[in-house]
Amino acid sequence: MTARVLVVDDLEPNVKLLEAKLRAEYFDVIGAFSGREAIERARKDQPDIVLLDVMMPGMDGFEACRIMKTTPETAHIPIVMVTALDQQQDRVAGLKAGADDFLTKPVEDVALFARVRSLTRLKMMTDELRMRYATGKNLGVVADIDIEEDDAPKPRLFLIDDQADQADRIKTLLGEAYEVSVETDAEVALARAKSGDFDLVIVNMSIEAADPLRLCSSIRTFEETRLTPLLAIVRQGDTRKLVRALDIGVTDYLSRPVDHNELTARVTTQLRRKRYIDRLRSTFEASLEMAVTDQLTGLYNRRYLASHLSAMFDRAFWTGRQLALMILDIDHFKRINDTHGHDIGDKVIQEISERIKNSVRGIDLACRYGGEEFLVAMPDTDMTFAGVVAERLRNEISQQKVSINGGREEVAVTVSIGISSTEDGPKDDSAQKLIKRADEALYVAKTGGRNRVITGAAA
């Protein structure tokens, strides 16, 4: 995974050393040498993550972190404090200032890189939600977000630990501010996590009766808990397990012995982020459903595409990450309407829409582009991978007929697909030119015999 990392330290050798290590792991690195410069670079360059030193002259890291986390343009950027400070009160102060993590030098490279990857994945998901929300704002169909709720119910926390004495201690440390449920059986815990609608799941990584890493992985794969924060409690110095936990989707961690203030700070951070993400999703989904989705298919409509694709293209241009586009057209659709009627034609369109939905990722944008045409925009995707996805979808549609008339009959359906990508674009490329290249590739597919995938050439 590539990411843009802002490294902040008043000592240039420290910046250069960390920059060299990060570049060796294929991260894009920019540097800053003071707190004020860090704030300006974060606002201007929009990094995916900030690695921030604390002890700097003028403005220290704590103040710089507080400012970045209270500034709308930078509040969503993860911040990791990497510093020589090693006292518990320093760690808690950093977390309370808004930092997503606080690492004490010397930091093991493998642990640092795992944390950078973990927070970057989280930011990419948040960025997509923020971009969709911004599109709705531009269209005038969503309201402002307010995550501060005076009458909000107690957050619901789920603690999984097969050691009763440790579970009781954690529950006591959490106090009365949360509604805490405890489960000691791993299999039962999975079922409860899936159906409990919890705001945060805490897992003891020293569980003996089950594999805690597999437990976390399973929780992360459920649709109901895919976005639920996971807080792992690990043994001090168990870097191997911590790295694996971060790689499989754990969002934060605590080392034993657990400090009350650090536990509270990390839980607060995770709950605040979840409220923000939940509000982004719910506001966006409720307000945009009628305005920007196609009634027949449930996919986004052309109105939404016109605004959102430009934002996706600009992000691809800014970050250097490729954006691929494919346009699908149902072959001989008029013949289907003429033979079976428009109701059956609608049924075919709905079925193809469902297959498209099931074939794309959550970060992809799937739209009904025209009567029987569909468009899928795929960020962070090159032409080769887009071709694999398109071919798999084309093959699935051609192999599985559409059932009609209550399953008594079937209709054979094929699609033609044209693909384009920013990697094959001219210097003055644009979202509209990207669509045009995909449309031209689709035309080649249609005139070349249909039921095929064609990759566009540079304009």
KEMAR-205401 format. One record per atom (N, C-alpha, C): z, x, y. Coordinates in steps of 0.2 Angstrom, whole numbers, plus 5000, padded with zeros to 4 digits. Atoms other than C-alpha are relative to their C-alpha. Last residue first. Layout:
% residues N
ZXY
...
% end
This chain:
% residues 459
500450034996
486649695049
499650055004
499949994992
487349785035
499549975004
500249934997
486949715018
500250005007
500450004994
487749555010
499950085001
499649964995
488349554992
499650015006
500449954996
487549414981
500550045005
499749974994
488449314968
499650065003
499949935000
487549204956
500350025006
499449985005
487349024950
500050085000
499350035000
485749004960
500450034995
499950035006
483949074956
500749964999
500149965006
483549194969
500149974993
500749995001
483349074983
499850044994
500350075001
485149014982
499250014998
499850025006
485849194980
499749934998
500349965005
484749264994
500249974993
500750025000
485349115005
499650044995
500050075004
487149155000
499349985000
500049995007
486849335006
500049944996
500649975002
486249275023
500050024992
500550055001
487749165024
499350024998
499850045006
488949305021
499549954999
500249955006
488049415034
500149964993
500750005000
488149265047
499850054994
500350065003
489949245043
499350004999
499750005007
490349425047
499849944996
500549965003
489249415063
500250014992
500650045001
490349265068
499450044997
499950055006
491949365065
499349964999
499650064997
491249505076
500149964994
499850065005
490449675073
500449955003
499850054996
489849785088
500149944995
499549984995
489849945078
500349945004
500249954994
488949865064
500550015004
500250034994
489749785048
499750065005
500750005000
489749845030
499749985007
500249935002
491549885029
499350015001
500049964994
491949725039
499850074998
499449964999
491449635023
499950045006
500049954995
490149505017
500750045001
499449964997
489949405002
499850055005
500249944996
488749264997
500650035002
499549974996
489149144982
499750065004
500349944997
488049014973
500550035005
500049984993
488948884963
499750065001
500049934999
488748794946
500050015008
500049984993
489248624940
499950075001
500149934999
488948534924
499950025007
500649984995
489548354925
500050085000
499949934997
490648284911
499450015004
500649964999
490848104904
500250065004
500550025004
492247994897
499350045000
500049955006
493648094905
499449984995
499450005005
494147944916
500050054994
499950065004
492447924923
500550004995
500150064996
492148104927
500149944996
500050075003
492648274920
500049945005
499650044996
491948434929
500049934996
500350064997
491248554917
500549965003
499550065001
492148724914
499649945004
499850015007
490948874911
500449944998
500650015004
489948874927
500249984993
500350064998
491548854938
499449984995
499650055002
492448994928
499749935002
500150015007
490949104930
500549954997
500650035002
490849084948
499949984993
500050074998
492649104951
499449974998
499650035004
492649274941
500049925002
500350005007
491149334950
500449964995
500550055000
491949294967
499649994993
499750064999
493549384963
499449945000
499650025006
492649534957
500349935000
500550025004
491449534972
500349984993
500250074999
492949524983
499549984995
499550055002
493649674975
499849935001
500050005008
492049774977
500549954997
500650045003
491849724995
500050004993
500749974999
493549775001
499549964996
500550005006
495049675003
499450035002
499849955004
496549685015
499650014994
499849944996
496149515022
500250054995
499549975004
495149385011
500250075004
499949944997
494249245020
500650044997
499349975001
493649105009
500050075004
499949944997
492248985015
500750034998
499449984999
491648825006
500050085002
499949934999
490048735006
500750015002
499849975007
489748564999
500150075000
499950055005
489848465015
500250024993
500550054998
490248605027
500149954994
500549974995
491448755028
499549955002
500650035001
492948685018
499550015006
500250054995
494148825021
499449964996
500550045003
495148955011
499849935004
500250064996
496049085020
499549964997
500750014999
496849225009
499949935004
500249984994
498649275011
499349995002
499750034995
499249164997
499850025007
499349984999
498049234985
500249965006
499849964994
496449154979
500750015001
500349945001
495849084962
500250055006
499749965005
496948934961
499850074999
499349994998
496448864978
500350044994
500049954995
494548894973
500850025002
500249945004
494748794957
500150065005
499449985003
495648654967
499950074996
499549984996
494148654979
500750024997
500149934998
492948644965
500550035005
499849965006
493848494958
499850075002
499349995001
493848404975
500250054994
499749964995
492048434978
500750025000
500349935001
491548374961
500350045005
499649975005
492648214964
499850074998
499449984997
491748184981
500550034994
500149944996
490048194972
500750025003
500049945005
490748074959
499950065004
499350005002
491147944973
500150064995
499649964995
489447984981
500750014998
499750034995
488447924966
500550045004
499450035002
488047994949
500449965005
499950025007
486248034949
500649964999
500650055001
485848044968
500149974993
499950074996
487548124972
499549954998
499450035003
487348254958
500249945004
500250035007
485548294963
500649964997
500350074999
486148314981
499849974994
499550064999
487348444975
499749945001
500350075002
485948554967
500549945001
500850005002
487048714967
499849924999
500150045006
488848694976
499249994999
500450064999
488848824990
499949974993
500250035007
490148964991
499649945002
500250074999
490349075006
499849984994
500550025005
491349245004
499949925002
500150074999
492249345017
499549984995
500650035004
493049515016
499949935001
500050075000
494149595029
499449984996
500650045000
494549785028
500149924999
500050035006
496049865035
499449954999
500549965004
495749975050
500049984993
499649965005
497349905058
499650044996
499549964997
496549845074
500350054995
500349954995
494849795067
500650045002
500349965004
495749695053
499750065004
499549965003
496949615065
499650054995
499749954995
495449565076
500650044997
500549944999
494549495061
500350055005
500049955006
496049395056
499550065001
499349965000
496349325073
500050054994
500149954995
494449275074
500750045000
500449945003
494649195057
499950055006
499649955004
496049085064
499650064997
499549974997
495148995078
500450064996
500349974994
493548945071
500550045004
500349935001
494348925054
499750035006
499549945001
495548795060
499750064999
499649994994
494148685067
500550055000
500449954996
493048715051
500450015007
500750024998
494348635040
499750055005
500050004993
495848705030
499349985002
500149944997
495848645012
500050005008
499449974998
496648485007
499950075002
499849945005
495048434998
500750035001
500350005007
494548265005
500350054995
499650065003
495648255021
499850004992
500650055002
495048425027
500349954995
500250005007
496548515035
499549954999
500549945001
496648565054
499950004992
500449984995
497448415063
499550054997
500650054998
498148315049
499550035005
500350035006
499148455040
499449955002
500749995001
499448555056
499649964995
500450014994
501048495062
499350004999
500050074998
501948475046
499649995006
500350055005
501348635038
500049935003
500850005000
501548745054
499749954995
500350024994
503348685058
499250004999
499950084999
503848695040
499749985006
500450045005
503148875037
500049925001
500749994999
503748955053
499649964995
500250044994
505448865051
499250015002
500050075002
505648935033
499849965006
500650015004
505149105039
499949934998
500649994996
506349105053
499449994996
500150064995
507749035043
499450005004
500250055004
507449165029
499949945005
500749995001
507549305042
499749944996
500450014994
509149245049
499350004998
500050074999
509849225031
499649985007
500550035005
509349405026
500049925002
500749984999
510149475042
499549964996
500250044994
511749375040
499350025002
500150075001
511949435022
499749965006
500750005004
511649615027
499949934998
500649984996
512949605041
499449994996
500150054995
514249515030
499450015004
500350065004
514049635016
499949945005
500749985002
514249785028
499749944996
500450014994
515849705036
499250014998
500050074997
516649675019
499549995006
499650014993
516249845012
499949935002
500250044995
515649844994
500449995005
499650064999
516149994983
499749965006
499350015001
514749994978
500450075002
499749955005
513050004986
500849994999
499349974998
512249854994
500250054995
499549975005
510449804993
500650025004
499449964997
509049715002
500550024995
500149994993
507349624999
500650045003
499350014997
507249634980
499950025007
500050064995
505349614976
500749995003
500150075003
504949714961
500149945004
500750005002
504749884970
499849934997
500450014994
506449864979
499249994998
499950064997
507249844962
499649985006
500350055004
506349994954
500149935003
500849994998
506850104969
499749944996
500250034993
508650044967
499350005002
499950075001
508750074948
499849975007
500550025005
508150254950
500049925000
500650014997
509250284965
499449974996
500550025006
510850254956
499349985004
500449955003
511850354969
499549984995
500249954995
513150224973
499750064996
499549955000
513050084960
499850065005
500249945004
511949944965
500650055000
499449965000
512249764972
499950064995
499849965006
510549684975
500650045001
499649944998
510149554988
500350034994
499649975006
508649444984
500450065003
499849934999
507949334999
500450024993
499349994999
507049174993
500350075000
499849974994
505249184996
500750005001
500449944998
504649174978
500250025007
499549944998
506149064973
499650065003
499450024996
505248894970
500450055003
500250024993
503648974965
500549975004
500050074999
504549074952
499749985006
500650035002
503949254951
500049925000
500549994995
505349324961
499349974998
499950044994
506649254950
499550005005
500150075002
505849324935
500149965006
500850005000
505749504943
499949924998
500250004993
507649494948
499249985000
499750074997
508149444930
499750005007
500550055003
506949584923
500349935003
500750004996
507849704935
499549954997
500050024994
509549644929
499450005004
500349954996
509249674911
499949975007
500750014999
510449554902
499750065004
500250055005
512249554895
499249995000
500149965007
512749714904
499749954995
499950055006
512549664922
499850034994
499749975005
512649824933
500149954994
500449975004
511349764945
500350044994
499749945002
512449634952
499550044995
500049985007
511249504959
500450064999
499749945001
511449404975
500150024993
499849985007
510249264978
500350075000
500049935002
510049194996
500350014993
500349964994
509649025004
500050074999
499549954997
509848934987
499750035006
500249994993
508748784983
500550045004
499450004996
509648764966
499950005007
500050074998
508148724954
500649995006
500650044999
507448894951
500149935003
500449974994
509048994954
499449965001
499750024994
509948874942
499750035006
500150074999
508748894928
500349985006
500750014998
508749084930
499849935001
500149984993
510649094931
499349985002
499850064996
510748994914
499950015008
500550055001
509849134906
500149945004
500649994996
510849264915
499549954998
500550005006
512549194910
499350015003
499949945004
513949234923
499550014994
500350015007
513449114937
500150074996
500049955004
514349094954
499849994993
500050025007
514048974968
499950064995
500249955005
514449014986
500149974993
499950035006
514448895000
499850044994
500550015004
514649015015
500249954994
500650024996
515749035030
499449984996
500250075000
517249015019
499449995004
499650054996
517449195014
499849935000
500550054996
516049315009
500449955004
500349974994
517349445004
499649965004
499449994996
518249324992
499850035007
500050074997
516549284984
500650005005
500650024995
516249464982
500149945003
499949964994
517949494974
499549995005
499450034996
517849344962
500150045007
500350064997
516149414956
500549965005
500449984994
516949584953
499749945004
499649974995
518349504943
499650035006
499750054996
517149394933
500450035006
499349975000
515949524927
500449965005
499750025006
514349434922
500750034999
499649945002
513749434939
500449984994
500149995007
512449314948
500350074997
499849945002
512949254965
500050014992
499950005007
512049114973
500150074997
500149935003
512249084991
500149994993
499850005007
512048915000
499850074997
500549965004
512148935019
500250004993
499849935002
513348805027
499450034995
499550005006
512448655034
500250084998
500349985007
511548675051
500650004995
499850045006
512348575065
499750024993
499250014999
512248705079
500249964994
499850075001
510448765073
500849995000
499350004999
509748925080
500249925000
499749995006
508048945073
500850005000
499449994998
507048865087
500450014993
499549995005
505248875085
500750015003
499649945000
504048805098
500550004995
499550004995
502948655093
500350075000
499349995003
501348645084
500450025006
499850055005
499648555088
500750024996
499650054997
499048635104
500349954995
500350065000
497648735096
500449945003
500650004996
498248895102
499649935000
499850004993
499948855095
499450005005
499850074999
499248815078
500249995008
500650045000
498348985078
500149935002
500449994994
499949065083
499449965001
499650034995
500848985068
499750005007
500250075001
499449045057
500449965005
500750004997
499649225064
499849924999
500049994993
501549215062
499349985003
499850064997
501349155044
500150005007
500450055002
500249305040
500249935003
500549994995
501349425049
499549944999
499850034994
502849365039
499450005005
499950075001
501949405023
500249965006
500750025000
501349575030
500049924998
500350014993
503149605036
499349974999
499650064997
503949575018
499749995007
500350065004
502649695010
500349945004
500750014998
503049825024
499749944996
500050034993
504949805021
499349995002
499750075001
504749845002
500049965007
500550055003
503449985005
500349934999
500550014995
504650075018
499549954997
499750044995
506150055006
499449985005
499950075003
505250124992
500249955005
500650025000
504650275003
500049934996
500250024993
506450305008
499349974999
499750064998
507050294990
499849985007
500250065004
505750414984
500349945002
500650034998
506050534998
499849944996
500549985005
507850554995
499449975002
500250065003
508750535012
499550034994
500750005003
509750685018
499849944996
500349935002
510150605030
500550044996
499649934997
511050435030
499650064997
500049945005
509950275028
500350065003
499749944997
510350115038
500050054995
499749955004
509249965034
500350055004
500050035007
508549805042
500350054995
500449965005
509149855059
500049974993
500650035002
509749715070
499650044995
500449994994
511149795081
499349974998
499850054995
512349725068
499550005006
500350075003
511449825054
500249945005
500750005000
511649985065
499749934997
500350014993
513449945069
499350005000
499950074998
513849915051
499749995007
500450045004
513150085046
500049935002
500649994997
514050175060
499549964997
500150034994
515650095055
499350015003
500150075002
515450155037
499949965006
499450045000
515250335043
499849934999
499950025007
513750445038
500749955000
499450045000
512850475054
500249984993
499549965004
511450605050
500749965000
499649964996
510150475054
500550044996
500049945005
508750365047
500450055004
499749954996
508850185055
500150064995
499549965004
507650075047
500350065004
499749934997
506849945058
500450034995
499449985003
505749795052
500250075003
500149945003
504549725065
500650034997
500250015007
504749535068
499950074997
499450025004
505749565085
499849994992
499849955005
504349665092
500649984996
500649965003
503349555103
500250054995
500550045005
504749425105
499450044997
500750004996
505949565112
499549964996
499950064996
507749535105
499449995005
499950065004
507449645090
500149945004
500650025004
506649785100
500149944996
500550024995
508049785113
499449984996
499850064997
509449795100
499449975004
500150055006
508549935090
500149935003
500750015001
508350035106
499949954995
500250034994
510250015110
499249984999
499750075000
510750065093
499749965005
500350045004
509550215093
500249934999
499949985007
510250295108
499649954996
499950065004
509550275126
500050024992
500250054996
509750435136
500249934997
499750014993
509950565124
499749955003
500549984996
509550525105
500350005007
499749964995
510850505091
499450035004
499550034996
510150355081
500250045006
499449964999
508550405074
500549975004
499649984994
507350265070
500650045000
499549965003
506050235056
500350035006
499749954995
505050085063
500550044996
499349995001
503949975051
500250065005
499850055005
502249885052
500850024998
499949975007
501849965068
500249954995
499850045005
501349855083
500050034993
500449985006
500449985094
500249964994
500749984999
500949925111
499650004994
500350054997
502649845108
499250005001
499950055004
503249975096
499649935003
500549995005
502550115107
500049944995
500750014997
503450045122
499550014994
500150074998
505150025113
499349985002
500150045007
504950195104
499949925002
500749995003
504650275121
499949964994
500450034996
506250205128
499350004998
499950075001
507250265113
499549965004
499450034996
506550435114
500049934999
499549954999
505350555105
500649975004
499750014993
503950435098
500750055000
499349974998
502850465084
500249985006
500049994993
501350375075
500750025002
499449984996
501050385056
499950015007
500349984993
499750305045
500650005004
499850044994
500450305027
499750025006
500650044997
499450385013
500349955005
500050065004
500950455003
499649945003
500249985007
500550625009
500149944996
500750005000
500550545027
499850024993
500350075000
502350495025
499250004999
499850045006
502950665020
499749944999
500449965006
501950755034
500249964994
500750025000
502650625047
499650034994
500050065003
504450655041
499249975000
499850005007
504250835044
499949944997
500549975003
503350815061
500150004992
500550045000
504650695068
499450034995
499850065004
506050805063
499449954999
500149985007
505150955071
500249954995
500750005002
504950855087
499950034993
500249935003
506750825089
499350004997
500049964994
507150665100
499850074998
499549945000
506750565084
499950045006
499749994993
505650405082
500650054999
499449955002
504450385067
500350025007
499849974994
503250225069
500750054999
499349994999
502450185053
500150045006
500049964994
500750105050
500850015002
499650034995
500650045032
500050055006
500049964994
499550075017
500449965005
500050044994
500050005000
500050045006
% end
